[in-house]
Amino acid sequence: MNIPASAQSFRLLKGSPRKYLKVAESGTKRVHAFCGNCGGPIYSSAAEDPQSYSLRVGALKQRYQLGRPVRQIWTKRRFPWFPHLDGTEEFEEQP
């Protein structure tokens, strides 16, 4: 689960994550950042000049204050046992 954050307001408070560059089939490059100690995912962003970051909700202290999801993306890859969430938009791919 991810939540967007603008590049203007996003700041890491401490540490320096390890990063992995992922190249999609389309050629798009994204950086995926992980905790250097435990390997937990922190965020992903465009490889160059990111305008926003996709924050991994599990890494946020405030995750319980975020409220319900409003959409699901990449539903064509959803596990068959994962339920549809009432009241959320669904997209088979990235909208």
DSSP file with accessible surface (Angstrom, degrees, kcal/mol):
  #  RESIDUE AA STRUCTURE BP1 BP2  ACC     N-H-->O    O-->H-N    N-H-->O    O-->H-N    TCO  KAPPA ALPHA  PHI   PSI    X-CA   Y-CA   Z-CA
    1    1 A M              0   0  160      0, 0.0    56,-2.2     0, 0.0    57,-0.4   0.000 360.0 360.0 360.0 136.4    0.0    0.0    0.0
    2    2 A N  E     -A   56   0A  81     54,-0.2    54,-0.2    55,-0.1    52,-0.1  -0.886 360.0-161.3-126.1 158.0    1.3    3.4   -1.0
    3    3 A I  E     -A   55   0A  50     52,-1.8    52,-2.8    -2,-0.3     2,-0.1  -0.998  27.1-119.8-137.2 135.4    0.5    7.0   -0.3
    4    4 A P  E     -A   54   0A 105      0, 0.0     2,-0.4     0, 0.0    50,-0.2  -0.475  27.2-176.3 -77.1 148.5    1.7    9.9   -2.5
    5    5 A A  E     -A   53   0A  18     48,-2.0    48,-2.9    -2,-0.1     2,-0.1  -0.992  28.7-115.2-140.1 134.3    3.9   12.7   -1.1
    6    6 A S  E >>  -A   52   0A  51     -2,-0.4     4,-1.6    46,-0.2     3,-0.7  -0.380  20.4-126.5 -68.1 147.7    5.0   15.7   -3.1
    7    7 A A  T 34 S+     0   0   27     44,-2.3    45,-0.2     1,-0.2    -1,-0.1   0.823 108.1  62.7 -63.4 -29.0    8.8   16.0   -3.6
    8    8 A Q  T 34 S+     0   0  172     43,-0.4    -1,-0.2     1,-0.2    44,-0.1   0.827 114.3  30.1 -66.5 -31.1    8.6   19.6   -2.1
    9    9 A S  T <4 S+     0   0   84     -3,-0.7     2,-0.3     2,-0.0    -1,-0.2   0.591  93.3 105.5-107.1 -10.1    7.4   18.3    1.3
   10   10 A F     <  +     0   0   33     -4,-1.6     2,-0.3    -5,-0.1    -5,-0.0  -0.555  40.4 163.8 -78.4 128.8    9.0   14.9    1.5
   11   11 A R        -     0   0  166     -2,-0.3     2,-0.4     3,-0.0     3,-0.1  -0.989  35.3-133.4-142.7 135.1   11.9   14.6    3.9
   12   12 A L        -     0   0   73     -2,-0.3     3,-0.1     1,-0.1    -2,-0.0  -0.735  15.7-153.5 -80.9 134.5   13.6   11.6    5.5
   13   13 A L        -     0   0  168     -2,-0.4     2,-0.3     1,-0.3    -1,-0.1   0.790  69.0  -7.4 -83.1 -29.1   14.1   12.3    9.2
   14   14 A K  S    S+     0   0  191     -3,-0.1    -1,-0.3     1,-0.0    -3,-0.0  -0.988 100.8  28.5-161.1 160.0   17.1   10.1    9.7
   15   15 A G        -     0   0   70     -2,-0.3    -3,-0.1    -3,-0.1    20,-0.0  -0.013  68.0-101.5  80.0 174.2   19.3    7.5    8.0
   16   16 A S        -     0   0  109      0, 0.0    20,-0.2     0, 0.0    -1,-0.1  -0.935  35.1-138.2-139.4 111.1   20.1    7.0    4.4
   17   17 A P        -     0   0   17      0, 0.0     2,-0.3     0, 0.0    18,-0.2  -0.251  17.0-113.2 -71.6 158.1   18.2    4.2    2.6
   18   18 A R  E     -B   34   0A 178     16,-2.4    16,-2.9     2,-0.0     2,-0.4  -0.649  37.9-146.4 -81.2 148.6   19.7    1.7    0.2
   19   19 A K  E     -B   33   0A 132     -2,-0.3     2,-0.4    14,-0.2    14,-0.2  -0.920  16.5-166.0-127.5 147.4   18.4    2.2   -3.3
   20   20 A Y  E     -B   32   0A 136     12,-2.3    12,-2.9    -2,-0.4     2,-0.6  -0.995  17.6-139.2-128.8 132.5   17.6   -0.1   -6.2
   21   21 A L  E     -B   31   0A  87     -2,-0.4     2,-0.5    10,-0.2    10,-0.2  -0.842  20.1-166.0 -95.5 120.4   16.9    1.1   -9.8
   22   22 A K  E     -B   30   0A 105      8,-3.2     8,-2.6    -2,-0.6     2,-0.6  -0.904   6.3-158.3-108.6 132.3   14.1   -0.8  -11.5
   23   23 A V  E     -B   29   0A  85     -2,-0.5     6,-0.2     6,-0.2     5,-0.1  -0.951  14.4-145.8-112.1 118.2   13.5   -0.5  -15.2
   24   24 A A    >   -     0   0   45      4,-2.8     3,-2.1    -2,-0.6     0, 0.0  -0.263  31.2-101.5 -75.2 166.5   10.0   -1.4  -16.3
   25   25 A E  T 3  S+     0   0  205      1,-0.3    -1,-0.1     2,-0.1    -2,-0.0   0.830 125.6  58.3 -56.2 -31.0    9.2   -3.1  -19.6
   26   26 A S  T 3  S-     0   0   95      2,-0.1    -1,-0.3     1,-0.1     3,-0.1   0.600 120.9-110.3 -74.3 -12.2    8.2    0.4  -20.9
   27   27 A G    <   +     0   0   42     -3,-2.1    -2,-0.1     1,-0.3     2,-0.1   0.308  70.0 145.1  96.8  -8.6   11.8    1.6  -20.1
   28   28 A T        -     0   0   82     -5,-0.1    -4,-2.8     1,-0.1     2,-0.5  -0.430  40.4-143.7 -64.5 134.8   10.6    3.8  -17.3
   29   29 A K  E     +B   23   0A 107     -6,-0.2    18,-1.8    -2,-0.1     2,-0.4  -0.886  20.8 178.4-107.3 131.3   13.1    4.0  -14.5
   30   30 A R  E     -BC  22  46A  80     -8,-2.6    -8,-3.2    -2,-0.5     2,-0.4  -0.987  23.1-134.8-131.0 143.1   12.1    4.1  -10.8
   31   31 A V  E     -BC  21  45A  23     14,-2.9    14,-1.9    -2,-0.4     2,-0.5  -0.810  15.6-161.6 -94.1 132.2   14.2    4.2   -7.7
   32   32 A H  E     -BC  20  44A  30    -12,-2.9   -12,-2.3    -2,-0.4     2,-0.4  -0.980   9.0-155.4-114.1 123.9   13.0    1.9   -4.8
   33   33 A A  E     -BC  19  43A   0     10,-3.1     9,-2.9    -2,-0.5    10,-1.1  -0.848  13.4-178.6-106.3 137.5   14.4    2.8   -1.4
   34   34 A F  E     -BC  18  41A  66    -16,-2.9   -16,-2.4    -2,-0.4     2,-0.2  -0.922  37.2 -92.6-131.3 154.6   14.8    0.2    1.4
   35   35 A C     >  -     0   0   37      5,-2.7     4,-1.5    -2,-0.3   -20,-0.0  -0.490  30.3-142.1 -64.2 130.0   16.0    0.3    5.0
   36   36 A G  T  4 S+     0   0   34     -2,-0.2    -1,-0.1   -20,-0.2   -17,-0.0   0.694  96.6  43.9 -68.6 -19.0   19.7   -0.6    5.1
   37   37 A N  T  4 S+     0   0  165      3,-0.1    -1,-0.2     1,-0.0    -2,-0.0   0.904 130.8  12.9 -91.5 -50.6   19.2   -2.6    8.3
   38   38 A C  T  4 S-     0   0  103      2,-0.1    -2,-0.1     0, 0.0    -1,-0.0   0.576  90.9-122.5-107.3 -14.1   16.0   -4.7    7.8
   39   39 A G     <  +     0   0   43     -4,-1.5    -3,-0.1     1,-0.3     0, 0.0   0.514  54.5 155.8  84.2   4.0   15.3   -4.3    4.1
   40   40 A G        -     0   0   26     -6,-0.1    -5,-2.7     1,-0.1    -1,-0.3  -0.391  48.4-108.5 -65.9 138.4   11.8   -2.9    4.7
   41   41 A P  E     +C   34   0A  67      0, 0.0    -7,-0.2     0, 0.0    -1,-0.1  -0.423  38.9 172.4 -69.5 142.1   10.5   -0.8    1.8
   42   42 A I  E     -     0   0A  38     -9,-2.9    14,-2.5     1,-0.4     2,-0.3   0.735  54.9 -33.5-114.9 -51.6   10.3    3.0    2.4
   43   43 A Y  E     -CD  33  55A  12    -10,-1.1   -10,-3.1    12,-0.3    -1,-0.4  -0.983  41.2-142.5-160.9 170.1    9.4    4.7   -0.9
   44   44 A S  E     +CD  32  54A   4     10,-1.3    10,-2.9    -2,-0.3     2,-0.3  -0.958  25.2 162.7-137.4 157.5    9.7    4.7   -4.7
   45   45 A S  E     -CD  31  53A   6    -14,-1.9   -14,-2.9    -2,-0.3     8,-0.1  -0.975  47.0 -66.4-160.5 169.0   10.1    7.6   -7.1
   46   46 A A  E     -C   30   0A  36      6,-0.6   -16,-0.2    -2,-0.3     3,-0.0  -0.337  46.9-125.2 -58.9 147.3   11.1    8.6  -10.6
   47   47 A A  S    S+     0   0   37    -18,-1.8     2,-0.4     1,-0.1    -1,-0.1   0.854  93.3  38.9 -68.5 -33.2   14.8    8.0  -11.1
   48   48 A E  S    S-     0   0  160    -19,-0.3    -1,-0.1     1,-0.2    -2,-0.1  -0.966 128.7 -15.1-124.9 134.4   15.4   11.6  -12.2
   49   49 A D  S    S-     0   0  133     -2,-0.4    -1,-0.2     1,-0.1    -2,-0.1   0.897  77.8-151.5  46.3  60.8   13.9   14.8  -10.9
   50   50 A P        -     0   0   28      0, 0.0    -1,-0.1     0, 0.0     3,-0.1  -0.340  18.9-168.1 -64.9 137.0   11.0   13.2   -8.9
   51   51 A Q  S    S+     0   0  135      1,-0.2   -44,-2.3   -44,-0.1   -43,-0.4   0.628  74.8   7.6 -93.3 -21.5    7.9   15.3   -8.6
   52   52 A S  E     -A    6   0A  60    -46,-0.3    -6,-0.6   -45,-0.2     2,-0.4  -0.963  66.3-133.8-152.6 166.8    6.4   12.9   -6.0
   53   53 A Y  E     -AD   5  45A  42    -48,-2.9   -48,-2.0    -2,-0.3     2,-0.9  -0.959  13.8-136.6-125.0 143.3    7.3    9.9   -3.9
   54   54 A S  E     -AD   4  44A  32    -10,-2.9   -10,-1.3    -2,-0.4     2,-0.3  -0.882  28.9-154.4 -97.9 102.4    5.2    6.8   -3.3
   55   55 A L  E     -AD   3  43A  19    -52,-2.8   -52,-1.8    -2,-0.9     2,-0.6  -0.624  14.7-125.0 -81.9 134.5    5.6    6.2    0.4
   56   56 A R  E >   -A    2   0A  43    -14,-2.5     3,-2.1    -2,-0.3     4,-0.3  -0.693  17.3-144.0 -79.2 117.6    5.1    2.6    1.7
   57   57 A V  G >  S+     0   0   17    -56,-2.2     3,-2.0    -2,-0.6     6,-0.2   0.844  94.4  64.7 -56.0 -36.8    2.5    2.9    4.3
   58   58 A G  G 3  S+     0   0   61    -57,-0.4    -1,-0.3     1,-0.3   -16,-0.1   0.726  98.7  55.5 -62.0 -18.5    4.1    0.3    6.6
   59   59 A A  G <  S+     0   0   53     -3,-2.1     2,-0.4   -17,-0.2    -1,-0.3   0.488  90.4  94.0 -91.7  -2.1    7.1    2.5    7.1
   60   60 A L    X   -     0   0   34     -3,-2.0     3,-1.1    -4,-0.3     4,-0.1  -0.761  62.0-153.3 -98.3 134.4    5.0    5.5    8.4
   61   61 A K  T 3  S+     0   0  189     -2,-0.4     3,-0.5     1,-0.2    -1,-0.1   0.827  99.5  54.3 -66.7 -31.2    4.4    6.2   12.0
   62   62 A Q  T >  S+     0   0  112      1,-0.2     3,-2.1     2,-0.1     4,-0.4   0.272  71.0 117.6 -87.9  14.2    1.1    8.0   11.1
   63   63 A R  G X  S+     0   0   93     -3,-1.1     3,-1.0     1,-0.3     4,-0.3   0.796  70.4  56.9 -58.1 -29.4   -0.3    5.0    9.1
   64   64 A Y  G 3  S+     0   0  187     -3,-0.5    -1,-0.3     1,-0.2     3,-0.3   0.666 103.3  54.6 -78.4 -13.8   -3.3    4.6   11.4
   65   65 A Q  G <  S+     0   0  144     -3,-2.1    -1,-0.2     1,-0.2    -2,-0.2   0.433  85.0  87.3 -93.9   0.0   -4.4    8.2   10.8
   66   66 A L  S <  S-     0   0   69     -3,-1.0    -1,-0.2    -4,-0.4    -2,-0.1   0.749  81.0-144.8 -76.0 -24.2   -4.5    7.9    7.0
   67   67 A G        -     0   0   64     -3,-0.3    -1,-0.2    -4,-0.3    -2,-0.0  -0.355  40.6 -25.8  88.1-172.5   -8.0    6.6    6.7
   68   68 A R  S    S-     0   0  165      1,-0.1     0, 0.0    -2,-0.1     0, 0.0  -0.393  71.0 -97.4 -76.7 153.1   -9.4    4.2    4.1
   69   69 A P        -     0   0   47      0, 0.0    -1,-0.1     0, 0.0     3,-0.1  -0.320  25.9-160.9 -63.3 149.7   -8.0    3.5    0.7
   70   70 A V        +     0   0  111      1,-0.3    19,-2.2    18,-0.1     2,-0.3   0.578  68.4  11.8-108.6 -16.8   -9.6    5.4   -2.1
   71   71 A R  E     -e   89   0B 116     17,-0.3     2,-0.4     2,-0.0    -1,-0.3  -0.993  56.0-143.7-156.3 158.2   -8.4    3.3   -5.1
   72   72 A Q  E     -e   90   0B  23     17,-2.9    19,-2.2    -2,-0.3     2,-0.3  -0.991  21.4-166.9-121.5 132.0   -6.7    0.1   -6.0
   73   73 A I        +     0   0   55     -2,-0.4    19,-0.2    17,-0.2    21,-0.2  -0.784  65.4  28.2-116.1 163.2   -4.4    0.0   -9.0
   74   74 A W    >   +     0   0   83     19,-0.5     3,-1.8    17,-0.3    18,-0.3   0.856  67.1 158.5  57.7  40.0   -2.8   -3.0  -10.9
   75   75 A T  G >   +     0   0   20     16,-2.4     3,-1.5     1,-0.3    17,-0.2   0.735  61.4  72.7 -68.3 -18.8   -5.9   -5.1  -10.0
   76   76 A K  G 3  S+     0   0  106     16,-0.9    -1,-0.3     1,-0.3    16,-0.1   0.730 102.0  45.2 -66.9 -15.8   -5.1   -7.4  -12.9
   77   77 A R  G <  S+     0   0  167     -3,-1.8    -1,-0.3    15,-0.2    -2,-0.2   0.326  86.5 127.2-103.7   4.1   -2.2   -8.6  -10.7
   78   78 A R    <   -     0   0   56     -3,-1.5    -3,-0.0    -4,-0.1    -4,-0.0  -0.344  69.8-106.3 -64.4 140.5   -4.3   -8.9   -7.6
   79   79 A F    >   -     0   0  129      1,-0.1     3,-1.7     4,-0.1    -1,-0.1  -0.414  26.7-123.5 -62.2 142.0   -4.2  -12.2   -5.8
   80   80 A P  T 3  S+     0   0  130      0, 0.0    -1,-0.1     0, 0.0    -2,-0.1   0.791 110.9  54.1 -62.1 -24.1   -7.4  -14.1   -6.2
   81   81 A W  T 3  S+     0   0  182      2,-0.1    -2,-0.1     0, 0.0    -3,-0.0   0.581  84.7  99.6 -86.6  -7.9   -7.9  -14.3   -2.5
   82   82 A F  S <  S-     0   0   86     -3,-1.7    -4,-0.0     1,-0.1     2,-0.0  -0.657  75.0-127.2 -83.0 127.7   -7.5  -10.5   -1.9
   83   83 A P        -     0   0   79      0, 0.0     2,-0.2     0, 0.0    -2,-0.1  -0.293  15.0-108.6 -75.0 157.1  -11.0   -8.9   -1.6
   84   84 A H        -     0   0  114      1,-0.0     2,-0.6     6,-0.0     6,-0.0  -0.577  36.0-126.5 -72.3 143.6  -12.4   -6.0   -3.5
   85   85 A L    >   -     0   0   50     -2,-0.2     3,-1.5     4,-0.1   -13,-0.1  -0.867  21.6-123.1-100.2 118.4  -12.6   -3.0   -1.2
   86   86 A D  T 3  S+     0   0  139     -2,-0.6     3,-0.1     1,-0.2    -1,-0.0  -0.297  93.3  19.5 -57.6 136.7  -16.1   -1.4   -1.1
   87   87 A G  T 3  S+     0   0   84      1,-0.3     2,-0.4   -17,-0.0    -1,-0.2   0.608  98.2 115.5  81.3  12.0  -16.1    2.2   -2.0
   88   88 A T    <   -     0   0   20     -3,-1.5   -17,-0.3   -17,-0.0    -1,-0.3  -0.901  65.2-121.4-114.9 145.3  -12.8    2.2   -3.9
   89   89 A E  E     -e   71   0B 123    -19,-2.2   -17,-2.9    -2,-0.4     2,-0.4  -0.554  29.2-149.5 -72.8 148.2  -12.0    2.9   -7.5
   90   90 A E  E     -e   72   0B  70    -19,-0.2     2,-0.4    -2,-0.2   -17,-0.2  -0.972  15.1-176.6-125.8 138.1  -10.3    0.0   -9.3
   91   91 A F        -     0   0   58    -19,-2.2   -16,-2.4    -2,-0.4   -17,-0.3  -1.000  23.9-147.3-132.2 132.0   -7.8    0.2  -12.2
   92   92 A E  S    S+     0   0  131     -2,-0.4   -16,-0.9   -18,-0.3   -15,-0.2   0.799  87.9   7.7 -66.8 -29.3   -6.3   -2.8  -13.9
   93   93 A E  S    S-     0   0  100    -19,-0.2   -19,-0.5   -18,-0.1   -18,-0.2  -0.682 111.4 -49.9-133.3-168.5   -3.1   -0.8  -14.5
   94   94 A Q              0   0  110     -2,-0.2    -2,-0.1   -21,-0.2   -21,-0.0  -0.523 360.0 360.0 -70.0 123.4   -1.6    2.6  -13.6
   95   95 A P              0   0   82      0, 0.0    -1,-0.1     0, 0.0    -4,-0.0  -0.295 360.0 360.0 -70.7 360.0   -4.3    5.2  -14.3
